Amino acid sequence: MATIRSVTARTIIDSRAKHTLEVDVLLSDGSLGRASVPSGASTGSHEAARVDDPGLAVANAQSLGDSLIGQDPSNQERIDLALIAADGTPEKSRLGANVILALSLAVCEAAAHAEQRFLFEHIHAIAGLKTAPRLPTPLFNIINGGKHADNNLEIQEFMIVPTAAGRSFRDQLEIGVRLFHELRAILKTMGHSVSVGDEGGFAPRLNSNQEALELLVQAIDAGSYRPQTDVTLALDVAASSIADLSAVTYPDDPRRFYERLVSTYPISLIEDPLTEDDWQGWTELTAALGSRILIVGDDLYTTNPKRLRIGIERQASNAVIIKPDQVGTLTETLQAVRLAEEHGLTVIVSHRSGETESTFIADLAVGVGASFLKTGAPSRGERVAKYNQLLRIEEQLARS
């Protein structure tokens, strides 16, 4: 049985030119696990706490990692519970959720290598889920707004969603690539900038959020696809990051605004349409639209099983975003996924706006059988890395 031999922590640079943490876990048999931690621009107030000082994060990771030497990496839950106990605070504020997560994920990858399994296979083996591994449908964020771009769009993400029926992941990715270029051509013809935002999507200055939706429909038509049948639209409103949501939805109230959007455009999913503590509003919106589209909680839940249980009791949404860095360990992340599965919520694994080249979330999405993966536009290396990993996994699944 391989055990943890050494842990090495370092500072690296993320996609926004900010420092973040990377950790290597080396096992006694030579197996290596490596993990790095992303960060978000629009963060929920209920997320676990980070240690943002690079030097302190490295020091904490090194000290905490040394306490793992000699332990069995295959027992993920035991490792994670030890990390949580070492911190001793509900929000992981003493050592930092980013520190704890880097160790947690690096241990997971090292264990997968030691057991000579693909990472997604190992994740599935420890997840305790009924859902089999599968390729997720990609949500391509090809127009960036809100805190992800320097433009005037209040809504943070405007996405295209290839319909999965009868399509391989490669086919879905090709749709995303084609429509990315169709949209680029449309924007250039209109005289708009084709520079990109944090998540690789275009960041033009437009007259309204509705104009962004119109442009996506134009791109779908230009690509010879059928809106609603071949490709749908999705939004991440990130309502908690908008100073005045009522100004965005004016003259309608938020519920009526979203009902009108869904009736006008081929929208299949809206993430964070309301602020993170408006439980009643979420319940009412899901009751009104949940039979037609996915109402997705991100800042509402922050991958926290305790908050997700509240949402389930209140029927606040029918889908949930899963981001490991919001909660701080793989074990807690998998708890949230199991809870979603038990209660029939659609699972969407997601990146952050400040990403690294790590492909862990691609394997996570497959390993837990997530319905969707959010990892930006098919542009920028830190986004494309995840898509390319899914292409490799698709080949591996086809051979097995």
N, C-alpha and C positions, 0 to 999 in steps of 0.2 A: 504493500500500500504506500503510494507516494504521499509525502507530507510537505508542508510549506517550509522551504529552506531559507528563503530570503525575500525581502520586500524592498523595492527601490521607488522612491517618490521624486518627481521632478516637476518643474513648471514648463508648460508649453504655451503656444499661442493659438487662440481660437479664430474663428472666421471673421470676427469683428476686431481683430488685432488687440485682443485683451488676453491677459494671462489666465490660464486655467491649469488644473492639476491632472497629471498623468501618473499612473502607478503600475509598476511591474511586480508580479508575484511569480517567483521561481520555485519549482517543486524539486524534491529530492531526486526525481527521475529525469530532470532536465526540462520538463514541461514548463512553458511560459504562458502566463496570462497577462494581458495589457489592457488597461482601461483608462479613458479620459472622460472628463465631465463637461457637458455643455452648460449654457446658461440662457435664460430668457430675457427678452426686453420687456414684454408685458407679463408680469408675474402675479400670481394670486397671493393675496395676503395670508392665506392659510398654508402656503408651502413651507416645508422644513427650512431651517435657517442655514445659510452658507457662511463660510469663512472666506471673505474676499481678499484678505491680505495674502499674497502669493507665498511669502516666506513662512508665514504661520501655517498655511494650509499644508505645505511640504513638511514642516516640522511635525505637525499633528499626524499626518499620514505615516511618516517614518516611525514615530513613536508607537502609534496604534498598530502599524503593520508588524513591528518587532514583537508585539505581544501575541501575534498569530503563528510565530515560528514553531514548527513541530506539530501543528494541527492538521487534521484531515480535511482537505479542500472539498471533498465530495459531499460533506455534510453542510450544505449551504445555509440551512436554517440555523444550525448551531453557531456557525461563524457570524452570521448577521445578528443574532441575538446577543452574542458577545460584544460586537461592535456597538450595538444600541446601549447595552448596559455600561460599557466603558464611558460613553458620553453622559448618560444619566439624566438628560433633560428631555421633555416631551417633543421639543422642536429640533433636537440635535444641535442646539446653539453653542454648546461648549467646545466641541471638536469640529462641528460643521458637517452638514448633510453631504456636501460635495466630497469631503474627505472620506466619509464612511462609504459613500456610493462607489467611489473609485476603487476602494479595497474590495467591496462586495462583488463588483462586476469583474475585476481582475481575477479574483478567486474562482469565480464561475468559469471563466475562459480557461484558466489553468486546469481545472478539474476536467473540463471537456477534452482538452488535449491529452491529459493523463489517461483518460478512459477511451481514447482514440475514437471519439465521436465528434460529428459536426456540432458546432455550438448550438444550432437550433434544435438538434436532437437531444442534447443534454438539457437544455432549458425545458423542453417538453417532458423529459423524464422526471424532472424535479418539480414541475408545476402542479401536478395533481389535477389536471383538467380532463374533461370528457372530449373536448374538441381536438381533432387530429391536427397535426401540422399542415398548414396550407399557405399558399401565396396570398398576400393581401392585395386588395385593389388600391392603387395609388391615388392620392389626392394631390393634384398638381397645383401649387400656389403660383399662378403665373401673372397675377397683378398684386403687387404689395402695396399696402397702405398703412395707416395707423403708425405705431411705433416701429414698424419694420421698414419705413421709407421716409424720405424727405419730400413729401408731397402733401396735397390737401385732401386726401381721401381719409375719412374717419374710420371706415371699416378696414380691418387689418389685413384680411386675406380674401382674395377672390380666386376660387379654385375651379378646375375642370375635373370631372370624374368619369373615366371611361366605364361604360357598363360592362360587367364581368362576364355575362352569359356567353359561353362558347369561345371566350378569348383567353389565350395564354397571358402570363405576365408580360412576356416580351411584346406581344401585340398591344397590350395596354400601354406599355412604355412608349412604343412607337407612336401611338395616338398622341400622347403627351408631348413628345418631341415635335411631331408635325404641327400641332396646334400652337406650340410655343413659337415656331418660326412663322406660322400664318399670322399670329398676333403681332409679332415683330414687324412684319411687312405692312400690316394695317397701320400700326402706330407711326412708322416712318412715312407712309403716304400722307398721313394726317399732319405731319410736321411735329410729332411728339418725340420726346426723348425716349431712347431705348436703353438707357442705363438701368441697372437692376438694383433691387433692394436687398435687405439682409438675407432673404430666403431664395434669391435667384430669380424672382419674378420681376417683371417690368414695373417701373415706378413713375408713370406719367402724371402730370398735373391735368386733371379732368374737371369737367363742370359739376359732376355729381357722382355719388356711388352707383346710381342707376346707369350712368354712362359706361362705367366699367363693366357692368353686366351686359349691356348692349354690345360692347366690344368683344366679349367672350362669345356671345351668340354669333356675331359676325365671323369670328375666327373658326367656329365650328362649321358654319355654312361654307366658308372658304376652303376648309379641308375636306369638303364633300361628305361630312358626317351629318347625322340627323340629331338635332337637339332633343333631349329627353329619351330618344330611343337608343342612340349610340353613345352620347355624351351628355351628362347632366352638369349642373353647377353646384357649388358649395361655397359657403361663407364662414369665415371666422370673424365675428363682429368684435370680439374682445371688449365687451361692453364695460367692464370694470376699468378699462384704460381710457375710456372716452369721458371727457370732462362733463358733458351734458348730453346724455343719450336722447332726451326729449327733443333737443335741437336737431338731431340727426333724423329722427322719425317724424318730425313736424310736417304737416298739421295733424298727423295721426298719433295715437298712442302707440307704444312699441308693438303690442299684440296686433293691432290692425295693420300697422306698417308691414310686419312680417307676413301676415295673411295676404296682403296685396302683392308683395314681392313673389310669394310662392304661386299666386294665381297668374302672375304676369310672365315670370321667367321659369325655365326648367330646373328649378332648384330642388335638390334631393337632401340637403343637409345644411343646418345652421348651427354653428358652434358659438357658445357663450353669447347668446342673443340678449341676455339680461345680466345685471350685475351679480356678483358672486354670493351675496347674502339675501337676495330677493326670492326666498323660497316659494312664497305664494305666487309670485309672478311666473316663476318657472313651472309650477304645477298647472297653472291656468293655460300657459302657452302650450305645454305638452298635451294637455287635454284637447286643445283646439286644433293643433297641427300634427300631433304625434302619429296619427294614422296615415298621414300623407308623406311626411319627411322625418328624418332623424333630427332630434333636438339633442345637442351634444354638450355635456358638461365638462369643462376644463378647469377654469378658475373656481368653478362651483365646488369641485371635488378635490383638486390637486392630488390625484392618485392616492388619496388618504382613505383607507377602508372605513374609518369612523364617519367621515363626511359622506361617503358613498352610501353607507347604510341609512343615513338620514334621508338622502335623496331617493333611495328605493322606497322607504316608508311613505314619503310624500308624493311619489310618482312624479318626480321633478324633471326627469328626462328619460329618453329611451336609448341613449348612447353615452359612452364615457371615453374621455381621452386618458391615455396611459403614458405618463412621462416619469421614468424612474428617478430623475433628479428632483422631482417635486417632493418625494417622500423619503428617499435616502438609502434604501436597501433593495436588493432584488427580491428578498423574501416578502417585504411589504408590498412591493409592486405586484407580485404574483398573488398575494392575498386579495388585492383589489380586482385583479382579473378573474379570480375564482368567484368572487362575490358577484361580479357582473354576469358571468356565465350562469350562475345559479338562478339569477333573477331575470334572465333574458335580455340584458342590455347589450347592445352592439359595442364591440371593443375596437378602439382606434388607437394604435400605437403612434406616438408623435415624437418628432425632433424638437429642438429649441432654435431660436433665431441665431444665437451664438453657438455654432456647432464646431466639432472637430471632425477629423477624417475617420473616426471610429465608425464601424459598421454594426455595432452591437444591436442597435434597435431593429435592424433588418432581420437578424436572427431571432430577436425577441418576438417580433411580429409573427414570423412563421412558426416559432416554437409554441406560442400560445394560441395559434389559429385565429389571429386577429382578422376582422373583416376588412380593415383599411389600415394604410400606413400614410402618415403625413411626413414628408421630408423635403418639401419645397418644390421649386421648379426643376426641370431637367437641365440645370445650369449651375455653375459653381462647383468646384471639386468636392467640397464637404457634403453637398447634397447628392451629387452624382455617385459618390462612393457607395451610398446606401442602395441606390437603384442597381448599380452594377453587381453588388453583392447578391441582390435578389435574383438577378439573371443566373448567377452561379448556383444559387440554391435551387432554382427551377431545374437546372440540369441535374443536380444531385438527386432531387426527388424523382425525376424521370428515370434515372438509372436504378433506383432502389425498388 
